[in-house]
Amino acid sequence: MFPELENLMALQRADGEILRLKDDIAALPKRVAAIEEKLAGTKATLERATTAIKADESARRKYETGIQDLQGKISKYRDHQSLAVKTNEQ
């Protein structure tokens, strides 16, 4: 075959690859922006979830304290009732 023709074809392939790579490079800022936007949304979702977890934990502690208080009152009431029954029997 003709060496000049082979060189020309190789050059055309290289030019095509260069154009494709330039297009890829030109598209990168849009892709990066889309990824950053998605990341920002994910971070916001994470922040909301973290805040909700803290609020739920606080509420849970409040309810646990309330339960403990009521259990203490129940225990005191039972003790008082036991003493009252013993007193009546005497």
C-alpha positions, 0 to 999 in steps of 0.5 A: 500500500501507499505509505502516504495514504497510511500516514494520512489515515493515521493522522485522520484517526488521531484528529478524530480522537483529539476532537472526541477528547476535546468534547469530553474535556468540554463536558467535564465542567457540567458533569462536575457541577452536576456531581457537586449539586448532587453532593450538596443535596446529599449533605443537606439530607444528611444534616436534616437526618442528623438533626432529626436523630438528635431531636429523637434522642432528646425526646427518648431521654425525656420519655425515659426520665418520665417512665423512671419517675412514674415507676418510682411513684408506682413503687412508692405507692405499692410500698405505701399500700403494703404498709397500709394493709399491714396496719389494718391487719394489726 
